[in-house]
Amino acid sequence: MKVSKLIAGACCIFICQAVFAQEQQNGKDQTSRNETTVEDEYLSSVQDVIIGELAASDEYDNKIVALQYLEEAIGSGRSSPDMTAALSRLAGEGIKTQSRTNGRVMNNFPDIRAKACDLLGEIPTVESKNMLVSIATEDKEPMVVTAAIRSLGNIGMNDNDEVVNMIEFVHKKYAALNPTSSLALEVLNAYEKLAPTVQNKNEMIKSISSIGTNYKYVRPVREKALNLLKSIRGSNNSNNNNNNKEEK
């Protein structure tokens, strides 16, 4: 009953929002269409509350609905602290927040966590970055860790090499215990995006080299690692040459 009420409430809110938005658009001229009205802001805040309730529910289906609404909102260019909080909760579902019955964790949903991590990657804030670092470090499901690392690369924050060092640590752990090509590929993609921000590239280069020479990974992944190494070393050589010219 609680599940039905939550979903029904959410549907009503979003139907009303769609109807209201259409009426507003029909009554405005071209110059006022893009203005945010008080009513729009109110409906957005109500929407965020409903999403938060769905995300906090113990029911798997409610969490799926929350993710669908969150993905739609982010896709339309909207984000808010409440949305980030809902995604952070979903990303830690079964890890940071646990619901137990007779000692058994009932909310261990890796697919929910992975999707939430992907969506956090589309909200480039410090809060999103911090949550993704935490998830990549603590979660034991490769699909979730893979999504978290992919999103960290998309966000692009790497103060004092914090993110790159964490990725290197996580990759080393999985390479020893459970090497998977999908995770290695996202590690390489993240390195490639974050490379311009890295202060000390030595450990990152070692990590990339280890992927390129590990035959437990599929050939395309190994080849990408070797090509990335060439690119990073070429960039380093170019920077060194430029620095030498400036000194002269």
N, C-alpha and C positions, 0 to 999 in steps of 0.2 A: 504493500500500500504506500509506504514512504517513497519507494522508488518511483511509482506511478505519479505521485503528487509532484515530486521534484521535476521529473521530465515534463509533465503536463504544464507545470508552472513556467519552466524554461521555454517551452514552445509558445505559450501565450505571450510571454514577454517579447520574444523575437518576432512573432507575428504582428503584435502591436507596433513594434519598432519599425517593421517594414512598411506597414500601412501608413504610419505617421510620417515616415521619411518620404513616401510617395506623395502624400498630400502637401507636405512642406515644399517639395520640389515643384509641384504643379502651381503653387501659389507664389513662387519667387521668380524674379528675373535673373538673367545670366550673371549679373554682378554679385548677387546675394546668395547664390546656390552653395558656395563653398564656405559660408559663414557657419560657425558652430553656435547653435542656439542653446538657451538654458534648458529647453526641453530635450534636446539631443544629449546634452551632458548628463541630465537626470536619467534618461533611458540607458545611457552607457554605464552609469554607476550601478543601476539596478541589474543590468546584464552581468556586470562583474560580480555582484553579490550572488546571483544565481549560479554563475560558473564556479565560484568559490564553494558554494554548498554542494554542487555536483562533485567537485574534485575531492571534497572532504568526506563524501559518502563512503560507506564500506562496500558498496555494490560496484562490481566491475563495469556493468553497463552504464552506470552514471558517469564513471570516469571516462569512458569512451565518448559519451555525449559532450562532456566538458572539453575534451581534447578537440572534438570537431568544431565546437564554437570558438575555442581559442585559435585554432588554425585559420578559421574564416576571418576572425577579427584581425589577426596579424597579417593575413594576406591582403586585407583592405587598408593596411597601414596604421592600424590602431594598436597601441600598447598602453599599459598602465601598471603602477606598482602592484595592484591587486591581481592583475593577470600574471605578472612575474611570480608573485607569491603562490598562485594556484599551480603554475607550471613547476615551481620548485618543490611543492608538496608532492605532485604527481611523479616528478623525477626521483624522489626519495621514497616512493611508495613501497613498503615492505622492507626497506632498509633503514631509513631514518625514522619513519613512523610505522609501527606494526600493530596489527589487530590480531589478537590470538584467541583461539578457542581450544580449550583443553591442552594448552601449551603449543599448539600448532599455529604457525603464521598463516593467516587467511588472506592477506592482501599482498602476496608476493607475485606481482604482475610485471615481468621483465619487459613485455611489449609496451605496456603503459609507460614505464620508465624511459625506454628508448625513444618513444615518440615525443615525450615531454622534453627530453634532452635535445632532440632535433629542433623543436620549436624554441627552446631557450636560445639556441644559436642564432635565431632571427631577431632576438632582442639584445643588442650589443651593449649591455650595462655591466658595471662591476659586480652587481648582485648575481646576474646570470653567470658571469665568468667564475665567481667564487663557488657557486653551487655546482657547476660542471666539474671544476677541479676536485671538489669533494666527492662527487659521484664517481668520477674516473678512478679515484684512489680507493674508495670503499666498496664499490659494487663488485660482485664476483661473476656477473654474467657478461661474457664477451660482447654480446650484442648491445648491451647498455653502455659498456665502456667504449665500444667503437663509436656509438652515437655521440657520447660526451666529448670524445677527442675530435670527432668531425666538427662539432659545434664550436669547440675552442679554437680550432683553426679558422672558422668562419668569423668569429668575434674579433680575433686578431690582437687581443691584449696579452702582453708578456712582460710586465714590469719586473726588472731585475732577473730576467730569465726564469721567473717562477713557473710559468706554464710549460715551457720547453723542457725544463728539468724534470717536472712531474711526468710529462709524456715519456721522456727517456726512461724514467724509473718504472713506469707502468709497462712499457714495451719490454723492458728487460725481464720483468717478472713473468709476463705471459709467454715470452720467447722460451723461457726455461720450463714452464709448466704446461702450457697449452698453446703452442704457436698456431695462429690462424692467419691466412692470407688476407682476409677482409680487414682484420684489425691492423695488420702491418701496412696495408694500403692507406688506411686513414691516418696512421702515424706519419707516413711519408707525405700525404697531402697537407697535414697540419704543419709539419716541418717546412714544407715549401712555402706556405703562406706566412709563417711566422719568422722565417729566416732573416728578413731585413731588420727585425727587431732584436735579434739575438746578439748579446754582447760578447759572450764566449762560446764560439761554435765548436769547440773541441769535442765535447761529449755528444753533441748532436751529430757530428760527422762520424763518430765511432758507432753510434746507433744506426745511422743510415748504412754504413759499411757492413754492419752485422746482418742487416736485412738482405743486402745485395749478395752476400755469400752464404746465406742459409738456404739449403736446398729443400727445406720443409715448406718453403713458400713457393707459390706457382711462379713460373718463368716471367710473366708480365710484371709481377710485383718486384722481382729481383732486378729486372731491367730498368724499371722506374727508379729504383734506389740508385743504381749506377749512374743513370742520367742526371739524377738530382745531385749526386756528388760532383759530377763534372760541372754542373751549373753553379753550385756554391763555390767550388774552388776557383772557377773562372771569375766569379764576381769578386772573390777575395783578392785575386791577383790584379784585377782591374783597379780595385780600391787602393791597393798598395802602390801601384804605379802612379796613380793620381796624387797620392800623398807624397811620394818621392819628388814628383815634378813641382809640387807646391813648396817643398823644402828648398829646392834649388832656386 
